[in-house]
Amino acid sequence: MNNETKRDVLVNAVDALADAQASSDNNVGLGHQDADLFMAEYEKALPDDLPVIPKAVGEILQSAYGQTNLLGILDTAKNGYKVSDTLAWIIAYQNTFASAWVLGVWRVEETGEIVKLEAEK
């Protein structure tokens, strides 16, 4: 089993490319300064494997995010008096829902759109 993260792989690749460019005869191309810029961009990038949730679930997540906590939402979904398809989805895929909640970003299943929670002001 490989324990390298995507970041480890990228760091190694960028370093190798920077070293190769720095040691080339014409000394033109990607150097360590450019590599640092690429790494800064990578730091800010979203994960490749964002949770994918239905639009209706995302709407619940957005409306509840500042008003309750994750356990409150899961409790309502499980023990609420009114069961809906959306709440049933939250219970069936609670790990995916929790990932979206914690990350504050997800991909909408129906459209592929990426949605981010607004930062608290």
C-alpha positions as CSV (number, residue, x, y, z in Angstrom):
1,M,0.0,0.0,0.0
2,N,1.3,3.4,-1.0
3,N,1.1,6.0,1.8
4,E,2.2,9.0,-0.4
5,T,-0.3,11.7,-0.6
6,K,-1.1,13.5,-3.9
7,R,0.9,16.4,-2.5
8,D,4.0,14.2,-1.8
9,V,3.9,13.1,-5.4
10,L,3.5,16.6,-6.7
11,V,6.3,18.0,-4.5
12,N,8.6,15.3,-5.8
13,A,7.7,15.9,-9.4
14,V,8.0,19.7,-9.2
15,D,11.4,19.3,-7.4
16,A,12.7,16.9,-10.0
17,L,11.6,19.2,-12.8
18,A,13.1,22.2,-11.2
19,D,16.4,20.4,-10.6
20,A,16.4,19.2,-14.3
21,Q,15.7,22.7,-15.6
22,A,18.3,24.3,-13.3
23,S,21.0,21.8,-14.4
24,S,20.3,22.1,-18.2
25,D,22.8,23.7,-20.4
26,N,20.7,26.7,-21.5
27,N,19.4,27.3,-17.9
28,V,16.1,28.5,-19.2
29,G,12.7,27.2,-18.0
30,L,11.2,26.2,-14.7
31,G,13.4,27.0,-11.7
32,H,12.9,26.7,-7.9
33,Q,11.2,30.0,-7.7
34,D,8.6,28.9,-10.3
35,A,8.2,25.6,-8.5
36,D,7.4,27.5,-5.3
37,L,4.7,29.4,-7.2
38,F,3.2,26.2,-8.4
39,M,3.2,24.8,-4.9
40,A,1.5,27.9,-3.5
41,E,-1.3,27.4,-6.2
42,Y,-1.6,23.8,-5.3
43,E,-2.0,24.7,-1.6
44,K,-5.0,26.8,-2.4
45,A,-6.6,24.3,-4.8
46,L,-9.6,22.2,-3.8
47,P,-9.3,18.5,-3.3
48,D,-9.8,16.3,-6.4
49,D,-12.2,14.1,-4.6
50,L,-14.9,16.5,-3.4
51,P,-18.0,15.0,-1.9
52,V,-20.9,14.7,-4.4
53,I,-24.3,15.5,-3.0
54,P,-27.8,16.1,-4.5
55,K,-28.8,19.7,-4.9
56,A,-31.6,19.4,-2.3
57,V,-29.2,18.0,0.3
58,G,-26.8,20.9,-0.4
59,E,-29.6,23.4,0.2
60,I,-30.3,21.8,3.6
61,L,-26.6,21.9,4.4
62,Q,-26.3,25.6,3.4
63,S,-29.4,26.6,5.4
64,A,-28.4,24.7,8.6
65,Y,-24.7,25.3,8.6
66,G,-24.7,28.4,10.8
67,Q,-27.7,27.5,12.9
68,T,-26.9,24.0,14.2
69,N,-24.1,21.4,14.2
70,L,-23.5,18.3,12.2
71,L,-24.9,16.0,15.0
72,G,-28.1,18.1,15.1
73,I,-28.6,17.6,11.4
74,L,-28.0,13.9,11.5
75,D,-30.3,13.6,14.5
76,T,-33.0,15.4,12.7
77,A,-32.6,13.3,9.6
78,K,-32.7,10.1,11.7
79,N,-35.4,10.9,14.3
80,G,-37.4,13.7,12.6
81,Y,-41.1,13.2,12.5
82,K,-41.3,14.0,8.8
83,V,-39.2,11.7,6.6
84,S,-38.3,12.9,3.1
85,D,-36.2,11.6,0.3
86,T,-33.6,14.3,1.2
87,L,-33.4,13.3,4.8
88,A,-33.3,9.7,3.9
89,W,-30.3,10.5,1.6
90,I,-28.5,12.2,4.5
91,I,-28.9,9.1,6.6
92,A,-28.0,6.7,3.9
93,Y,-24.9,8.7,2.9
94,Q,-24.0,10.3,6.2
95,N,-20.2,10.0,5.7
96,T,-20.5,11.9,2.4
97,F,-22.7,14.5,4.0
98,A,-20.3,14.9,6.9
99,S,-17.4,15.3,4.5
100,A,-19.2,18.1,2.7
101,W,-20.1,19.7,6.1
102,V,-16.5,19.6,7.4
103,L,-14.9,20.7,4.1
104,G,-17.5,23.4,3.5
105,V,-17.4,22.6,-0.2
106,W,-19.0,19.9,-2.5
107,R,-20.0,19.1,-6.0
108,V,-23.7,19.1,-6.9
109,E,-24.7,15.7,-8.2
110,E,-27.1,16.9,-10.9
111,T,-25.0,19.7,-12.4
112,G,-21.4,19.1,-11.4
113,E,-21.2,22.7,-10.0
114,I,-18.9,23.3,-7.1
115,V,-20.6,25.0,-4.1
116,K,-18.7,26.6,-1.2
117,L,-20.1,27.7,2.1
118,E,-19.7,31.4,2.7
119,A,-17.1,32.3,5.3
120,E,-18.6,33.7,8.5
121,K,-18.3,37.5,8.6
